Amino acid sequence: MTRTVRRNGGDQGPMKRTQLLILASLVLATAAEAQRLRRLTNPQATYAEPFTIITGVRELSDGRVIVSDSRDRTLQLIDFRSGSAVAIGREGSGPLEWRVPSRLFAMPGDSTLMEDFANGRFFVVGPDGKAATTFQLPPDSPASFGTLLGVDLQGRLIVERQLMPENPGPGSASTGASFVLRYDRRSTAVDTLGRLAKVAGERSGVQQLDGGMLRGFTNLPLAALDLGGVATDGRVVFLRHTPYR
């Protein structure tokens, strides 16, 4: 079949219709793939005891799993082969203690990092699954009071720190920007990796409820904003909302 296409801006209907048909076919194929059921086989191992609110899961290289539960106030090392669970640390504010179990991050050497918001510090689990140490960021460090995004392959913390207004106070509105920082625990050096566009005028916060629950709130819940994250290989990822990329 021979098709003639004008180059002077004339009728290109047949070509456009062909392109639309191809696009529609791709969309339908993608939708069909997304709807295809994937049935899982029987699990290789199970743990019978229930959890209430799991806030973090971290698998060690030997297959054991660290699980944090903020509602039950537990931080445990689960061994699926034996079905046993061993407590890691204990609740409190003393050495090798935590207040509210939260998110877990992989660190070099098979260690694990857990945020301890209530104590204003970090809790470290060693490769043996036992409590190793706690530490705080220097209060004068730009990385302090930020949100932990992850840990790179060298053990440096990747933190998002909001750009504060000139005269911050309780309930201060967002300036519309934040920085992604890299903090080195050994040297205390801080590097700026990038800037994220946030929502100007947003007022947000976190309220601690009974039973270890945390409730976040914001006056602009559906606003578009940039996000940052850390990939499993340690690379830092920036997600831009305008244009989306």
SERO-4910 file (N, C-alpha, C, O; in steps of 0.05 Angstrom, whole numbers):
BEGIN
 pado doro    nc1    nc2    nc3   cac1   cac2   cac3    cc1    cc2    cc3    oc1    oc2    oc3
  Met    A     17    -24      0      0      0      0     18     25      0     38     26     15
  Thr    A     10     44    -17     25     69    -18     10     91     -5    -14     95    -10
  Arg    A     24    107     12     11    129     26     26    154     20     51    155     23
  Thr    A     12    175     12     24    201      7     18    220     30     -4    223     39
  Val    A     40    233     40     37    251     62     46    278     53     69    281     44
  Arg    A     30    298     56     37    326     49     56    337     69     54    332     93
  Arg    A     75    353     60     94    366     78     87    395     82    102    409     97
  Asn    A     65    405     71     59    433     73     37    438     94     23    458     93
  Gly    A     34    419    113     14    423    134    -13    414    127    -32    420    140
  Gly    A    -16    398    105    -42    389     96    -52    366    113    -42    361    135
  Asp    A    -72    351    102    -85    330    116    -65    307    122    -54    295    104
  Gln    A    -61    301    148    -45    279    156    -61    259    172    -51    245    190
  Gly    A    -87    259    167   -106    243    182    -98    213    184    -97    202    206
  Pro    A    -92    200    161    -86    171    162    -62    165    180    -63    146    195
  Met    A    -41    182    179    -18    177    196    -25    181    225    -17    165    242
  Lys    A    -40    202    232    -48    207    259    -65    184    270    -62    176    293
  Arg    A    -84    174    253   -101    153    262    -84    127    267    -90    113    286
  Thr    A    -64    123    250    -47     99    254    -31    102    281    -29     82    296
  Gln    A    -21    126    286     -6    131    311    -25    127    335    -16    115    355
  Leu    A    -50    136    333    -69    133    355    -75    104    359    -78     95    382
  Leu    A    -78     89    338    -84     60    341    -61     46    354    -65     28    371
  Ile    A    -37     52    346    -13     40    359    -12     47    389     -7     30    405
  Leu    A    -17     73    395    -17     81    423    -38     67    439    -34     58    461
  Ala    A    -62     65    427    -85     52    441    -78     22    446    -84     12    467
  Ser    A    -65      9    426    -57    -19    430    -37    -22    453    -39    -41    469
  Leu    A    -18     -3    454      2     -4    476    -12      0    503     -5    -13    523
  Val    A    -31     19    504    -45     24    529    -60      0    538    -60     -7    562
  Leu    A    -75    -12    520    -90    -36    526    -73    -59    535    -80    -74    554
  Ala    A    -50    -62    522    -32    -84    529    -21    -79    557    -18    -98    573
  Thr    A    -14    -54    563     -3    -47    590    -25    -52    611    -19    -62    632
  Ala    A    -50    -44    605    -71    -48    624    -76    -78    629    -81    -86    652
  Ala    A    -75    -94    608    -79   -122    611    -57   -135    628    -63   -152    644
  Glu    A    -33   -126    624    -10   -136    639    -14   -128    669     -8   -144    687
  Ala    A    -23   -104    674    -27    -95    701    -49   -110    716    -48   -114    740
  Gln    A    -69   -120    700    -91   -135    712    -86   -164    715   -102   -179    726
  Arg    A    -64   -174    704    -58   -202    705    -51   -211    733    -35   -198    746
  Leu    A    -65   -231    743    -61   -240    770    -35   -256    772    -27   -271    755
  Arg    A    -21   -251    794      3   -266    800     -1   -281    826     -2   -268    848
  Arg    A     -2   -307    825     -8   -323    848     18   -331    861     36   -343    848
  Leu    A     21   -325    887     45   -333    902     43   -362    911     21   -372    917
  Thr    A     66   -375    911     67   -402    920     67   -402    951     66   -381    964
  Asn    A     67   -426    962     68   -427    991     93   -414   1003    114   -416    991
  Pro    A     90   -399   1025    113   -385   1036    135   -405   1045    129   -427   1054
  Gln    A    159   -397   1043    182   -414   1051    183   -416   1081    192   -436   1092
  Ala    A    174   -395   1095    174   -395   1125    153   -376   1135    147   -357   1121
  Thr    A    143   -380   1158    124   -363   1171    131   -358   1200    146   -373   1212
  Tyr    A    120   -337   1211    123   -331   1239     95   -327   1251     80   -310   1241
  Ala    A     88   -343   1270     60   -345   1279     50   -321   1296     27   -315   1295
  Glu    A     68   -308   1310     59   -287   1328     51   -262   1312     64   -255   1292
  Pro    A     29   -249   1320     19   -226   1304     34   -200   1311     47   -198   1332
  Phe    A     30   -180   1294     40   -153   1299     16   -134   1296     -5   -142   1285
  Thr    A     19   -110   1307     -3    -91   1306      2    -70   1284    -13    -68   1265
  Ile    A     24    -55   1287     31    -35   1267     61    -38   1262     78    -28   1277
  Ile    A     68    -51   1240     96    -55   1233    106    -29   1220     95    -19   1200
  Thr    A    127    -17   1232    138      8   1221    164      4   1207    174     22   1193
  Gly    A    177    -20   1210    202    -25   1196    208    -54   1194    202    -70   1212
  Val    A    219    -62   1171    227    -90   1167    255    -89   1154    259    -74   1135
  Arg    A    273   -105   1164    301   -105   1153    312   -134   1154    314   -145   1176
  Glu    A    318   -145   1131    329   -172   1130    360   -171   1131    372   -156   1116
  Leu    A    371   -187   1149    400   -189   1151    410   -209   1130    395   -224   1118
  Ser    A    436   -210   1127    448   -227   1106    444   -257   1111    444   -273   1093
  Asp    A    439   -265   1137    436   -293   1143    406   -301   1143    400   -324   1150
  Gly    A    388   -283   1134    360   -290   1132    343   -282   1155    319   -282   1153
  Arg    A    356   -275   1178    340   -266   1200    329   -238   1195    341   -223   1179
  Val    A    307   -231   1207    293   -206   1201    288   -190   1226    279   -200   1246
  Ile    A    295   -164   1224    289   -145   1246    262   -132   1240    258   -122   1218
  Val    A    244   -132   1259    218   -121   1256    212   -101   1279    216   -108   1302
  Ser    A    203    -77   1272    196    -57   1292    165    -53   1291    154    -52   1269
  Asp    A    153    -51   1314    124    -47   1317    119    -24   1336    124    -27   1360
  Ser    A    109     -2   1325    106     22   1342     83     20   1362     84     32   1383
  Arg    A     62      4   1355     39      2   1373     45    -18   1396     38    -12   1419
  Asp    A     58    -40   1389     65    -60   1410     90    -52   1425     97    -65   1445
  Arg    A    104    -32   1415    129    -23   1427    149    -47   1429    159    -53   1450
  Thr    A    154    -59   1406    173    -81   1404    192    -77   1382    186    -66   1360
  Leu    A    217    -85   1387    238    -86   1366    250   -114   1369    263   -120   1389
  Gln    A    246   -131   1349    253   -159   1352    269   -169   1329    268   -159   1306
  Leu    A    285   -190   1335    300   -205   1314    286   -231   1310    286   -248   1328
  Ile    A    274   -235   1286    258   -258   1281    275   -279   1265    288   -272   1245
  Asp    A    276   -303   1275    290   -325   1261    268   -344   1251    256   -359   1266
  Phe    A    264   -343   1224    242   -359   1212    249   -389   1213    231   -406   1212
  Arg    A    274   -396   1214    281   -424   1214    274   -438   1240    264   -460   1241
  Ser    A    278   -424   1262    272   -435   1288    245   -426   1299    234   -437   1317
  Gly    A    234   -404   1286    209   -393   1296    212   -376   1321    192   -371   1335
  Ser    A    236   -369   1328    241   -354   1353    243   -324   1347    247   -315   1325
  Ala    A    239   -309   1369    241   -280   1368    256   -270   1392    250   -278   1415
  Val    A    275   -253   1388    292   -242   1410    289   -212   1410    292   -199   1390
  Ala    A    283   -201   1434    281   -172   1436    308   -158   1432    329   -169   1441
  Ile    A    307   -135   1419    332   -119   1415    329    -94   1432    311    -78   1428
  Gly    A    347    -91   1450    346    -68   1468    320    -69   1485    309    -90   1489
  Arg    A    313    -46   1495    288    -44   1510    278    -15   1511    293      3   1503
  Glu    A    253    -12   1519    241     15   1519    253     31   1542    255     22   1565
  Gly    A    260     56   1535    271     74   1555    287     96   1542    287     99   1518
  Ser    A    302    111   1559    318    133   1549    347    130   1557    363    148   1554
  Gly    A    355    107   1567    382    102   1576    399     90   1554    390     90   1530
  Pro    A    423     81   1561    441     69   1541    428     45   1528    416     28   1542
  Leu    A    430     42   1502    420     20   1486    390     16   1491    380     -7   1491
  Glu    A    375     38   1494    346     38   1497    334     56   1476    346     74   1465
  Trp    A    308     51   1470    293     67   1451    266     73   1464    257     60   1483
  Arg    A    252     93   1453    226    100   1464    203     90   1446    185     77   1456
  Val    A    205     95   1420    184     86   1402    197     74   1377    210     88   1362
  Pro    A    194     48   1372    206     35   1348    194     48   1323    170     53   1321
  Ser    A    212     52   1303    203     65   1279    217     53   1255    224     29   1255
  Arg    A    222     69   1234    233     59   1209    261     48   1212    276     56   1230
  Leu    A    267     28   1195    293     15   1196    308     19   1170    296     18   1148
  Phe    A    334     25   1172    350     30   1148    375     12   1148    388      9   1169
  Ala    A    381      1   1125    405    -15   1122    430      2   1124    431     24   1112
  Met    A    450     -8   1138    476      6   1140    498    -13   1131    494    -37   1130
  Pro    A    522     -3   1125    544    -20   1117    551    -40   1139    546    -35   1163
  Gly    A    561    -63   1131    569    -83   1150    546    -98   1162    549   -110   1184
  Asp    A    523    -98   1149    499   -112   1159    488   -101   1185    473   -114   1199
  Ser    A    495    -76   1191    483    -62   1214    457    -49   1205    451    -47   1181
  Thr    A    441    -41   1225    415    -29   1220    411     -4   1236    419     -3   1259
  Leu    A    400     16   1223    395     42   1237    365     46   1241    349     42   1222
  Met    A    357     54   1265    329     60   1271    327     89   1282    342     96   1300
  Glu    A    309    104   1271    303    130   1282    289    128   1309    271    111   1312
  Asp    A    298    143   1328    285    144   1355    276    173   1360    290    188   1374
  Phe    A    253    180   1349    243    208   1350    240    217   1378    249    239   1385
  Ala    A    228    201   1395    222    210   1422    247    216   1438    246    234   1455
  Asn    A    269    202   1433    293    208   1447    311    228   1432    332    236   1442
  Gly    A    303    235   1408    318    254   1392    345    243   1384    365    258   1384
  Arg    A    346    217   1377    372    205   1369    367    181   1351    344    176   1343
  Phe    A    389    167   1344    387    143   1328    397    119   1344    414    121   1361
  Phe    A    385     96   1337    391     71   1351    403     52   1331    391     48   1309
  Val    A    426     40   1337    440     23   1318    439     -6   1328    445    -12   1351
  Val    A    431    -24   1310    432    -53   1315    456    -65   1300    459    -60   1276
  Gly    A    472    -80   1313    496    -91   1301    489   -115   1283    466   -124   1282
  Pro    A    509   -125   1268    504   -147   1249    496   -173   1263    485   -191   1251
  Asp    A    501   -174   1290    493   -198   1305    464   -196   1314    454   -214   1327
  Gly    A    451   -174   1307    423   -171   1315    419   -160   1344    397   -161   1354
  Lys    A    441   -150   1356    439   -140   1383    443   -110   1383    455    -98   1365
  Ala    A    432    -97   1404    436    -68   1406    465    -61   1407    480    -73   1423
  Ala    A    474    -42   1391    502    -35   1389    508     -8   1402    526     -6   1418
  Thr    A    494     13   1394    500     40   1404    477     58   1397    459     51   1381
  Thr    A    478     82   1408    460    104   1400    477    129   1395    499    131   1405
  Phe    A    467    147   1378    481    171   1373    462    193   1365    440    188   1357
  Gln    A    471    218   1369    456    242   1361    473    258   1341    497    257   1342
  Leu    A    459    273   1324    473    292   1307    479    317   1323    463    325   1341
  Pro    A    502    330   1318    508    355   1332    485    375   1329    475    379   1307
  Pro    A    476    388   1351    454    407   1349    458    430   1330    439    442   1320
  Asp    A    484    437   1325    489    459   1308    494    451   1279    501    467   1262
  Ser    A    491    425   1273    495    415   1246    471    421   1229    448    420   1238
  Pro    A    475    429   1203    453    434   1185    435    410   1181    412    412   1173
  Ala    A    446    386   1186    431    361   1182    413    355   1206    396    337   1203
  Ser    A    417    368   1228    400    363   1251    371    372   1246    366    390   1231
  Phe    A    353    358   1259    324    365   1258    313    362   1230    293    374   1222
  Gly    A    326    345   1214    316    339   1187    302    312   1186    300    299   1207
  Thr    A    294    304   1162    280    279   1158    300    260   1145    310    266   1123
  Leu    A    304    237   1157    323    217   1146    310    204   1122    289    193   1124
  Leu    A    324    205   1099    315    192   1075    328    165   1071    316    147   1058
  Gly    A    352    161   1081    366    135   1078    395    138   1085    404    158   1095
  Val    A    409    116   1080    438    114   1086    452    104   1061    443     85   1048
  Asp    A    474    117   1053    489    107   1030    508     85   1037    509     76   1060
  Leu    A    523     75   1017    540     52   1021    563     57   1039    576     38   1048
  Gln    A    569     82   1044    591     89   1062    581     96   1090    597    104   1107
  Gly    A    556     92   1095    545     97   1121    538    126   1126    532    134   1149
  Arg    A    538    143   1106    531    171   1109    501    174   1108    487    162   1092
  Leu    A    490    192   1125    462    196   1127    453    216   1106    465    237   1102
  Ile    A    431    209   1092    419    227   1073    394    239   1086    375    225   1092
  Val    A    394    265   1090    374    279   1105    361    301   1089    375    315   1074
  Glu    A    335    304   1092    321    327   1080    316    347   1102    303    341   1122
  Arg    A    325    371   1097    322    393   1117    307    416   1104    315    427   1083
  Gln    A    285    423   1116    268    445   1105    282    472   1108    295    477   1128
  Leu    A    280    488   1087    290    515   1088    271    532   1105    248    536   1098
  Met    A    281    541   1128    264    554   1147    261    584   1141    278    596   1128
  Pro    A    238    595   1149    234    624   1145    253    640   1162    266    630   1180
  Glu    A    255    666   1156    275    683   1171    268    684   1200    287    684   1217
  Asn    A    243    685   1208    236    686   1236    217    663   1242    193    666   1245
  Pro    A    229    639   1245    212    615   1250    199    616   1278    210    627   1297
  Gly    A    176    604   1279    161    603   1304    142    579   1303    141    566   1283
  Pro    A    127    574   1325    108    552   1325     88    556   1302     75    577   1299
  Gly    A     85    535   1287     66    535   1265     75    552   1241     58    560   1225
  Ser    A    101    556   1238    111    572   1215    104    558   1189    106    533   1188
  Ala    A     97    574   1169     91    562   1143    116    556   1128    137    568   1132
  Ser    A    114    536   1110    136    528   1094    145    550   1074    129    565   1064
  Thr    A    171    551   1070    182    571   1051    179    561   1022    183    576   1003
  Gly    A    172    535   1018    169    525    992    194    511    981    196    506    957
  Ala    A    213    504    999    237    491    990    250    476   1013    246    483   1036
  Ser    A    266    456   1006    281    441   1025    307    432   1012    309    431    987
  Phe    A    327    424   1028    352    415   1017    357    386   1025    349    377   1046
  Val    A    370    371   1007    378    344   1013    407    345   1020    424    353   1004
  Leu    A    414    336   1044    441    338   1055    452    311   1060    438    291   1064
  Arg    A    479    309   1059    493    284   1065    511    289   1089    529    306   1088
  Tyr    A    506    274   1110    521    277   1135    540    254   1140    532    231   1139
  Asp    A    565    260   1145    586    240   1150    591    239   1180    600    259   1192
  Arg    A    584    217   1192    587    214   1221    616    216   1230    621    226   1252
  Arg    A    635    207   1214    663    207   1222    674    236   1223    688    243   1242
  Ser    A    669    251   1202    680    278   1200    661    300   1208    669    323   1212
  Thr    A    635    293   1212    613    311   1216    609    331   1193    596    351   1196
  Ala    A    622    325   1170    619    343   1147    591    339   1135    580    318   1135
  Val    A    581    361   1124    555    361   1111    557    372   1083    568    394   1079
  Asp    A    547    357   1064    547    365   1036    518    369   1027    501    354   1034
  Thr    A    514    389   1010    487    394    998    486    380    972    502    386    954
  Leu    A    467    362    969    465    346    945    444    357    925    446    352    901
  Gly    A    425    372    935    405    383    917    384    398    932    383    398    957
  Arg    A    366    409    917    344    425    929    317    414    919    315    406    895
  Leu    A    297    412    936    271    402    929    251    425    931    251    441    950
  Ala    A    233    426    911    211    445    912    188    435    929    178    413    924
  Lys    A    181    450    948    159    442    966    135    461    962    134    476    942
  Val    A    117    461    980     92    477    978     94    502    996     94    499   1020
  Ala    A     96    525    984     98    550    999     72    554   1015     50    551   1004
  Gly    A     74    560   1040     51    565   1056     40    540   1070     20    542   1085
  Glu    A     53    517   1066     43    493   1080     50    494   1110     72    502   1117
  Arg    A     31    485   1126     35    482   1154     31    453   1162      8    443   1158
  Ser    A     51    440   1171     49    411   1177     63    405   1203     79    421   1213
  Gly    A     58    381   1213     70    372   1238     62    344   1244     48    331   1229
  Val    A     72    334   1267     66    307   1277     58    309   1306     70    322   1322
  Gln    A     37    294   1312     27    293   1339     29    265   1350     21    246   1336
  Gln    A     40    262   1374     43    236   1385     18    229   1401      9    244   1418
  Leu    A      7    205   1395    -17    196   1408    -11    174   1428     12    165   1430
  Asp    A    -31    166   1443    -27    144   1462    -20    118   1448    -28    113   1425
  Gly    A     -4    101   1461      3     76   1450     24     76   1428     27     58   1413
  Gly    A     39     98   1427     61    100   1408     53    108   1380     69    106   1362
  Met    A     28    117   1377     19    125   1351     28    154   1344     29    170   1362
  Leu    A     33    158   1319     40    185   1309     20    193   1288     14    178   1270
  Arg    A      9    217   1290    -10    227   1271      1    252   1257      7    272   1271
  Gly    A      5    251   1231     14    274   1216     -9    291   1207    -31    281   1202
  Phe    A     -4    317   1204    -25    334   1194    -13    356   1177     10    364   1180
  Thr    A    -29    366   1158    -21    387   1140    -46    402   1130    -67    391   1128
  Asn    A    -42    428   1123    -64    443   1113    -67    441   1083    -86    450   1071
  Leu    A    -47    428   1069    -48    424   1040    -41    395   1034    -19    390   1025
  Pro    A    -59    377   1039    -52    348   1036    -48    338   1008    -34    318   1005
  Leu    A    -59    352    988    -57    341    960    -39    358    942    -40    355    918
  Ala    A    -24    376    954     -7    393    937     16    377    925     27    359    937
  Ala    A     24    385    901     47    372    887     73    383    898     76    407    904
  Leu    A     93    365    901    119    373    912    140    353    903    134    331    894
  Asp    A    165    361    904    188    344    897    193    325    921    187    331    944
  Leu    A    205    302    914    212    282    935    240    273    930    251    274    908
  Gly    A    253    264    952    279    253    950    280    225    963    263    219    980
  Gly    A    298    208    955    301    181    966    328    170    961    345    182    947
  Val    A    333    147    972    359    134    970    354    105    959    339     90    970
  Ala    A    367     99    936    364     73    924    380     52    940    397     59    957
  Thr    A    375     26    934    388      5    949    419      5    944    434     -6    960
  Asp    A    428     16    922    456     17    916    469     43    927    493     48    922
  Gly    A    454     59    942    465     82    955    462    108    939    468    129    949
  Arg    A    452    106    913    449    130    898    425    146    908    405    135    917
  Val    A    427    172    907    406    190    916    388    197    892    398    203    870
  Val    A    362    195    896    342    198    875    326    223    880    317    228    902
  Phe    A    322    240    859    305    263    861    281    259    842    284    253    819
  Leu    A    257    263    853    233    261    837    221    289    834    213    301    854
  Arg    A    221    299    810    211    326    804    182    325    795    175    308    778
  His    A    165    343    805    137    342    798    130    360    774    110    356    761
  Thr    A    147    380    768    142    398    745    168    405    732    184    420    743
  Pro    A    172    395    707    157    374    694    164    347    708    185    344    719
  Tyr    A    145    328    707    148    303    721    171    287    709    172    281    685
  Arg    A    191    281    726    215    267    717    230    256    741    251    243    737
***
